[in-house]
Amino acid sequence: MFKHEKELFHPVAVEKPNPQFAALLQEQLGGGNGELKAAMQYMSQSFRVKDPEIKDLFMDIAAEELGHMEMIGQTINLLNGHDVDADSVPAGEIQTHVILGLNPGLINASGYSWTSDYVTVTGDLCADLLSNIASEQRAKVVYEYLYRQISDRKVRETIDFLLNREEAHNAMFRDAFNKVQDSGSNRDFGTTKAARMYFSMSEPSVGKNKTGDEKQVEPVSFK
């Protein structure tokens, strides 16, 4: 059961209308790394989760993402102002001016409709958690790109809040993964040493000594 509370997670405001940036912000409403995608992904994944704590985690974060979606929609509405005028958007998505009457829509920054193809559900908890960690990281990157392209202090405050919540969700999913990492697809099903071998396919290879003879190659360590 869900209920709507009129108070937003974080108040949203703009210093002045900016239809161009409203078009960019549509990406986080109806895009492949946006808030609707996140809400639908975590909610869909939760249906088969047997661990009650992790199931609640998925549903709680999904519900919060719907709240974030509301924040983004409100911000887009404020940035668009109240006049339909495609000339106000010299580049970017103008579909809202001819179809939606400036109403925030379930479309991305290029005007493409949201699709459930964005949602990843495997039924394997480890795989889904890793997908969620990556989803939060990608969403954070998009918000960082958006933050750099707006000088509006109030819009920046909203984006900064959402950035920090993406980071929080990322950490929560990482903690959940640590709890179950020896289960499901992450278990050792008797795989051979091939599962732990590294093949150096680069030339000249770090796996060859000065005489050209092969030597034991260790996986690359990124420190």
C-alpha positions as CSV (number, residue, x, y, z in Angstrom):
1,M,0.0,0.0,0.0
2,F,1.2,3.5,-0.8
3,K,0.1,6.9,0.2
4,H,1.1,10.3,-1.0
5,E,2.4,12.9,1.5
6,K,2.4,16.4,0.1
7,E,5.6,17.3,1.8
8,L,8.6,16.7,-0.5
9,F,11.8,14.9,0.7
10,H,13.6,18.2,0.2
11,P,12.0,21.5,-0.8
12,V,12.6,22.5,-4.4
13,A,12.7,26.0,-5.9
14,V,14.4,27.9,-8.8
15,E,15.8,31.4,-9.0
16,K,14.3,31.9,-12.4
17,P,12.8,29.9,-15.3
18,N,15.2,28.0,-17.5
19,P,13.4,25.9,-20.1
20,Q,16.7,24.8,-21.6
21,F,17.8,23.2,-18.4
22,A,14.3,21.8,-17.8
23,A,14.9,19.8,-21.0
24,L,18.2,18.5,-19.7
25,L,16.6,17.6,-16.3
26,Q,14.0,15.4,-18.1
27,E,16.8,12.8,-18.3
28,Q,16.4,12.1,-14.6
29,L,12.6,11.9,-14.9
30,G,12.2,9.5,-17.8
31,G,15.7,8.5,-18.8
32,G,17.6,5.2,-18.6
33,N,19.3,6.3,-15.3
34,G,16.5,8.3,-13.9
35,E,14.3,8.2,-10.8
36,L,11.4,6.3,-12.4
37,K,13.7,3.6,-13.7
38,A,15.3,3.2,-10.2
39,A,11.9,3.0,-8.5
40,M,10.5,0.4,-10.9
41,Q,13.7,-1.7,-10.8
42,Y,14.0,-2.0,-7.1
43,M,10.3,-2.6,-6.6
44,S,10.2,-5.3,-9.3
45,Q,13.3,-7.0,-7.9
46,S,11.8,-7.0,-4.4
47,F,9.0,-9.4,-5.2
48,R,11.1,-12.5,-5.1
49,V,13.6,-11.5,-2.4
50,K,13.3,-13.9,0.5
51,D,15.5,-12.1,3.0
52,P,12.9,-9.8,4.8
53,E,15.5,-7.1,5.7
54,I,16.7,-6.8,2.1
55,K,13.2,-7.0,0.7
56,D,12.3,-4.0,2.9
57,L,15.4,-2.2,1.8
58,F,14.5,-2.6,-1.9
59,M,10.9,-1.4,-1.3
60,D,12.0,1.5,1.0
61,I,14.5,2.8,-1.6
62,A,12.0,2.3,-4.4
63,A,9.5,4.4,-2.5
64,E,12.1,7.1,-1.9
65,E,12.9,7.1,-5.6
66,L,9.3,7.9,-6.4
67,G,9.7,10.8,-4.0
68,H,12.7,11.9,-5.9
69,M,10.8,11.6,-9.1
70,E,8.2,14.0,-7.7
71,M,11.0,16.5,-6.8
72,I,12.4,16.3,-10.3
73,G,9.0,16.8,-11.9
74,Q,8.3,19.8,-9.7
75,T,11.7,21.3,-10.5
76,I,11.1,20.8,-14.3
77,N,7.7,22.5,-13.9
78,L,9.3,25.5,-12.2
79,L,12.1,25.8,-14.7
80,N,9.7,25.6,-17.7
81,G,7.7,28.6,-16.4
82,H,4.1,29.0,-17.6
83,D,4.3,29.9,-21.3
84,V,4.4,27.4,-24.2
85,D,7.2,28.8,-26.3
86,A,9.5,26.5,-28.2
87,D,11.8,29.4,-29.1
88,S,12.8,29.4,-25.4
89,V,14.6,26.1,-26.0
90,P,17.2,26.7,-28.7
91,A,18.4,23.1,-28.4
92,G,17.2,20.0,-26.8
93,E,13.9,18.4,-26.1
94,I,10.9,20.4,-27.4
95,Q,8.2,17.7,-27.2
96,T,6.8,19.2,-24.0
97,H,5.9,22.4,-26.0
98,V,3.8,20.6,-28.6
99,I,2.4,17.5,-26.8
100,L,2.5,18.0,-23.1
101,G,1.9,21.7,-22.6
102,L,5.1,22.0,-20.6
103,N,3.9,19.2,-18.2
104,P,6.9,17.1,-17.1
105,G,6.7,13.9,-19.1
106,L,8.0,10.3,-18.9
107,I,10.5,11.1,-21.5
108,N,14.3,11.6,-21.6
109,A,16.2,14.7,-22.6
110,S,15.8,13.8,-26.3
111,G,12.1,13.2,-26.1
112,Y,12.2,9.4,-26.2
113,S,9.6,7.7,-24.0
114,W,10.4,5.8,-20.9
115,T,10.5,2.1,-21.3
116,S,10.6,-0.9,-19.0
117,D,13.6,-2.1,-21.0
118,Y,15.6,0.2,-18.7
119,V,14.7,-2.1,-15.8
120,T,17.0,-5.0,-14.9
121,V,15.6,-7.9,-13.0
122,T,17.3,-11.4,-12.9
123,G,15.8,-13.1,-9.9
124,D,19.4,-13.6,-8.5
125,L,20.0,-11.4,-5.5
126,C,23.7,-10.9,-6.1
127,A,23.3,-10.0,-9.7
128,D,20.4,-7.6,-8.9
129,L,22.4,-5.9,-6.1
130,L,25.4,-5.4,-8.3
131,S,23.1,-3.9,-11.0
132,N,21.6,-1.6,-8.4
133,I,25.0,-0.5,-7.2
134,A,25.9,0.4,-10.8
135,S,22.5,2.1,-11.3
136,E,23.1,4.4,-8.4
137,Q,26.6,5.2,-9.6
138,R,25.4,6.0,-13.1
139,A,22.6,8.2,-11.7
140,K,25.1,10.0,-9.6
141,V,27.3,10.7,-12.7
142,V,24.3,12.1,-14.6
143,Y,23.5,14.4,-11.6
144,E,27.1,15.5,-11.5
145,Y,26.9,16.4,-15.3
146,L,23.7,18.4,-14.6
147,Y,25.1,20.2,-11.6
148,R,28.0,21.5,-13.7
149,Q,25.6,23.0,-16.3
150,I,23.4,25.1,-14.1
151,S,24.3,28.2,-12.0
152,D,20.9,28.5,-10.4
153,R,21.7,28.2,-6.7
154,K,18.4,26.7,-5.7
155,V,18.4,24.1,-8.4
156,R,21.9,23.2,-7.4
157,E,20.7,22.6,-3.8
158,T,18.1,20.1,-5.1
159,I,20.7,18.3,-7.3
160,D,23.1,18.3,-4.4
161,F,20.6,16.6,-2.1
162,L,19.7,14.0,-4.8
163,L,23.4,13.3,-5.4
164,N,23.9,12.6,-1.7
165,R,20.9,10.3,-1.6
166,E,22.3,8.3,-4.6
167,E,25.5,7.9,-2.6
168,A,23.5,6.7,0.4
169,H,21.6,4.2,-1.6
170,N,24.8,3.0,-3.2
171,A,26.3,2.3,0.3
172,M,23.1,0.5,1.4
173,F,23.2,-1.8,-1.6
174,R,26.9,-2.5,-1.0
175,D,26.2,-3.4,2.6
176,A,23.4,-5.8,1.4
177,F,25.7,-7.3,-1.2
178,N,28.4,-8.0,1.5
179,K,25.7,-9.8,3.5
180,V,24.7,-12.2,0.6
181,Q,27.9,-12.3,-1.5
182,D,28.4,-16.0,-0.9
183,S,24.9,-16.9,-2.2
184,G,23.2,-17.4,-5.5
185,S,25.3,-16.8,-8.6
186,N,28.2,-15.7,-6.4
187,R,28.7,-19.2,-4.9
188,D,31.6,-21.3,-6.0
189,F,30.0,-24.1,-8.0
190,G,33.3,-26.1,-8.4
191,T,34.7,-23.9,-11.1
192,T,38.2,-24.7,-12.4
193,K,41.3,-22.6,-12.1
194,A,40.2,-20.9,-15.3
195,A,37.9,-18.8,-13.1
196,R,40.9,-17.2,-11.5
197,M,43.3,-16.9,-14.5
198,Y,44.3,-13.7,-16.2
199,F,45.2,-13.6,-19.8
200,S,47.4,-10.7,-21.0
201,M,46.3,-10.0,-24.5
202,S,48.3,-6.8,-24.9
203,E,51.4,-6.5,-27.0
204,P,54.1,-6.0,-25.9
205,S,52.8,-8.1,-23.0
206,V,53.6,-7.6,-19.4
207,G,53.5,-11.4,-19.3
208,K,56.7,-11.8,-21.2
209,N,60.2,-11.3,-19.8
210,K,63.1,-9.6,-21.7
211,T,63.9,-12.7,-23.7
212,G,60.3,-13.1,-24.9
213,D,59.6,-16.1,-22.8
214,E,56.2,-16.4,-21.1
215,K,56.2,-15.9,-17.4
216,Q,53.4,-16.1,-14.8
217,V,51.0,-13.2,-15.3
218,E,49.2,-11.7,-12.3
219,P,46.0,-9.8,-12.7
220,V,46.4,-6.1,-13.1
221,S,46.1,-4.2,-9.8
222,F,44.6,-0.7,-9.9
223,K,45.7,1.1,-6.8
